Amino acid sequence: MNGESNKEEDIDENNISNVCSSSNSTTSSVSCRSASVSTENFLRKHQQISRRRAFFHDGLIAKSNKNNNAGNENNNNNNHSLIMDGSQQILTTNNENDGLSNDEIPTIIANTNEETHTNKPLKRKVVSFSTMPFEKKVADVCDCLRYMQEGSDFLKVRSYARQFRRLYKLNATLTAISWYPTSKKPSKATITIDSIKEIRLGKTTERLRECAHQFQNESLFSIIYTNEPNQYVSLDLVASSADEANIWVTGLSCLIADQGKSSSPADLEDRQQMRDRWLRDAFAVGLPSPTGDSEHLNQNDDRRISTLNSIDEEEAIRLLIDYGIAEDKAKVRLQEVQMTKSEDARGYFTTEELVSAFKELSTRPEIYHLLVRYSRNQDFLSTEDLTLFLEAEQGMSKVTREKCADIIHEFEPSTEAKVLGHLGIDGFTNYLLSPECDIFNPNNRSICQEMNHPLNHYFIASSHNTFLLADQLKGPSSVDGFIHALMRGCRCLELHCFDGPDGQPLIHNGTLTSRIPLSEALEAINNYAFETSSYPLILCLELHCGISQQERIAQLLLETFSDKLYLDNSSMDAKTTFNEYRPLPSPNDLRGRIIIKSKKIPQSYLNDNTRDYGEITDDEDCYEDNRRRSKKDINSKRHRKLARAISDLVCLLRSAPFEDFNASLNEQQSGQVCTFSENAALRLATSDAEEFVNYNKRFLSRISPGTWRVDSSNVNPQDFWNVGCQMVAMNYQTAGKFMDVYFGRFLSNGGCGYVLKPTYLRYDNAATAAGASSSVASGRFSTNLYSSNTPQILHIKVISALHLPKPEQAELKTNSVDPYVVVQIFGVPRDCDEVRTKTVYHNWESPQFNEAFEFEIAFPELTLVRFVVLDDESLDYDFIGQYTLPFDCIQPGYRHVHLYTIGGDIWPNT
C-alpha cells in the first residue's frame, strides 16, 4: 500500500445498497497492516498502539508458518463449530452457514498414535488469542461497554488491498464511537449510536466476502449506519480475536436496541436487576440475623460492627459451592477480595461481595453473547426469544409456548423470572449444560433400530481373551475381565479352556498368564450376562483339554446357564437343497439366550451312537494361521477328539476354517463362523474389498488381533467395519484411541451391543449395492449409491471449555495446563480426517478456542467423530479427556460434550 492510503481511508464509506445481503462462510485468520504516510504519523501511531501491535505480528507469524508448512501434519489452525463447555464439556454448534472454502480445508494430521503417549506429533505451539493481557471477564453488558471505552485496535477493511489499523473507542456518554489516527476532523471520524442501524457478526458484506481467505470469520463484524446524505454505509472491521469481536457486537447491539433508539447508562445498569435480586436473596440466607444485643454494641468494637451483616470465609465458600462454583475458584476469588479490604474487615464477606464474586465466576462470556444475540435488549430470553433460539439454532420445529415454559420452569433459578416467563443468563447456562443439550441424540439412548434382521446384519460388540486383565504373556486372569466387558455392553466373550487339577477345567491363555476356574467364570457370566443388554450373548469356546474335562465343561454350562442356553438344533439338522441359504435368527428371536460357538462333530460321527465323542479336523480357526500351516504340509491333516456333550451344545454358530470367497459362497452355511487374523483381514479388505463385503452380507466373520500384540494393544476396528465385518474382537482391558472408537460405535441403539449395519452392507438387491460395497472399501464415492450416501457437510465449531483437569496419568506434573482440542473423523478412507485447534496457554478453567472446521462425509452411517483434549504443556503424558460418538447421533446446534477419562469413566462436574 502507498502513502495515499491513509487519505483514501478517511473519506466517507462507500454507499452499499447491496449491504443487506449476508453470508457466514468461515475464513482463516491473518492480519494486514497499512503503511504510514510519514515518519511523524508512523511514530504517533506506533505510540498509540505499541501495546497491541505485537499481538497482530504474532497473528501474521502464525499464518505465515501455516502457509509455509502446508504439508506439515501438525499445521492445523483453522476454525470449527463446537463449544468445549462445562467442566470438560464441549458446547457444539452445527451451523450449515459456517462452511469453509476449498482453500481452507484444515490440514490433516496423519499417523497420530495415542497408544504411545510419548509420541506427540500434534505438538506445535500456536498463538492463543484467549490469554492475552487485555482479556476481560464479561459478566454483563456493562463490562462490554467498559471494555469498549478503553479502546480496541481493529483492522478497517476497504478492499482486499486497502486495510487500515485504527484504535476505536466508545465515548464516556455512550453516544458515539470514534477512531484515530485519522486525517479527518475529529467530528468526522465519529459514528453516532443513533445512526447505527444494525450490527453483523461474520462475513456479511461484499467487502468482507472479497477477503474471505484472509481472516477468521469469528473475528469479523460490520457496523451498518447512515451518513449525512442518509445513505446506508458499512464499517467493516477485523478484531484481534473472536472474544473481542463478540464484546463489541454485544455492546453495540444493546446500545442500538429499540429500533435505533440508544439506551441510557441507567437503562443498562437496570438490565440485571432481576438477577441481582435473586442473588441477594440467595446469599442473604447465610447472613446472621441481628439480635437485641446489637443495640448495646461497644462503639469501639469496629470489627464486630463490620462483621454483623457479613459471613465468614468458610460459610461464603460453602454458599458459592452450593450454587455451582468450584471450591478452588471460590477460594482464589475470595482471597482476591480479601486483599482489597482493611485488616479489620478481612475474613468476612457481605452479600454484595458474594453477588459480585458469583457473577464473575459463573458468567460465561460466550453464553452471555449468545443470549444477548437473541434477546430483545434485555439480559434474559422471553418465551418468544427462546422459541426463536430453539428453532434457529437447535434445529427444533414447531416449538410451543408450553415447551418454552417447561424449560424456564426447570432451569431458571429465579422465582421472579419464572413467574414472568424469563430465562436469565444462569437459567440459560443451566439449560445449555443439561442433558437436553447434550451432543448425543437422546433418541439413541434406547433401542431405536429394527432388531428383526438376521444376526449377520449387525455389528456385534466382541472381546478378545476376555479373561485377561493385562498383557497376553504373563498378565493376570480374572472373572473381573468378564464382568467389565459385559457391563460395557459386550455381546461376544472368548474363553480358552485347559485341563485343570481334580477334573476341574481352567481358563488361561496357554502362556504364563494366571489361571482361573471355569466354574467361577461361568458363574460371573451368568450373573451379568443381561445386565446391560437383553440381546443374545455369544460364548466363543476354544477347547484345549481331554474328553473327560470337555464333558465337565458341558456339564458346567448346562448347570450354570440352564434354560438360558440356546439348544435348538433344528436349523442345523434340517436338510437344505444345494445352494439354499437359510438366514440366521434375529436378535429379537434370541433375546435372553446364551449361544455357544465352538467346533461341532460332523454328521457322520453323530449318527454313530456307540461313541461319546467324534473326530474333528484340527484346523486352526484363524484363517491366516491355517493357511500358513497348510502350506507346510498341505496333504496331511491332524485330527483330534471332541466330546459329543460339547458338540450337542453348539446349535447355531460353529467355528469353520476359511479357504476362499468362492468356496464359501458355494459351500459355507449361514451358521458357520470364520475367524480372520487382523493381517489377513486387512489384506482381504484391501485387495478383495468387494468380495469381502458380499461375503459379510451372508455370513458372520470374526476378526482377531494379531498374535504379535503381546501387549494387548488393539486394532483399528473401523478398517473392518468398512467391509461389513460383524465381530471385531477387542482387548477390553486396554484403553486407548481404538477402544474409544469401539465404544463410540456401540453408544447408539441403547448401548445394547448390536448396531444395524448400513443398507449397502446388508443387501445385494441390485448393481447399485455392488457399486456401494466397492466404493466403501476404496473410499471412492459413486453416484449410483443409495440416496442415504449423498455426501453431507459437518460443521463443527470448538468454542470453549471449563474446568479441565490436569492429565491424570502424567508422572512429570506441571503447574498449569495448555489445552488444545483435536477433532478426528473415523470412517471410510476418503472420510477420515484430523484437525486441531490452537493452544490456549495457562488456562484450564475456561479456555476460549473459537475454532471452526468443516468436513465432507460421504458415508455418514459408518462415520464416527472423536473429540480429544490434550495438554501442550505436559512433558510425558498429554491426554486430558475424550468423547466419541457416531455421526448420525449428533444433535445440531449449541451442544456440550462430556469428556471421559482414558479408562472410560466420565470426569465429574463436567
TAQUIKA-V847315 format. One record per helix or strand of 2 or more residues. SS is the DSSP state (alpha for helix, beta for strand). FROM is the first residue (numbers start at 0). LEN is the number of residues. If there is no record, write none. Layout:
# TAQUIKA-V847315
[[SS FROM LEN] [SS FROM LEN]]
This chain:
# TAQUIKA-V847315
[[alpha 4 5] [alpha 38 30] [beta 81 3] [beta 89 3] [alpha 101 3] [alpha 128 3] [alpha 140 10] [beta 151 6] [beta 162 8] [beta 175 5] [beta 189 3] [alpha 192 3] [beta 195 6] [alpha 205 5] [alpha 216 3] [beta 219 7] [beta 231 7] [alpha 241 14] [alpha 264 20] [alpha 291 5] [alpha 301 6] [beta 310 2] [alpha 312 10] [alpha 326 13] [alpha 342 3] [beta 347 2] [alpha 350 12] [alpha 364 10] [beta 379 2] [alpha 382 10] [alpha 400 11] [alpha 414 6] [beta 422 2] [alpha 424 8] [alpha 434 3] [alpha 441 4] [alpha 454 3] [beta 457 3] [beta 461 2] [alpha 478 9] [beta 491 7] [alpha 500 3] [beta 505 2] [beta 515 2] [alpha 517 11] [beta 536 8] [alpha 546 18] [alpha 569 4] [beta 593 5] [alpha 602 4] [beta 612 5] [alpha 622 10] [beta 638 5] [alpha 643 6] [beta 653 2] [alpha 660 7] [beta 671 6] [alpha 677 10] [alpha 688 10] [beta 700 4] [alpha 717 4] [beta 726 4] [alpha 736 9] [alpha 748 3] [beta 753 3] [alpha 758 3] [alpha 766 12] [alpha 786 3] [beta 791 9] [beta 818 8] [beta 832 4] [beta 847 10] [alpha 859 3] [beta 863 8] [beta 878 8] [alpha 886 3] [beta 894 2]]
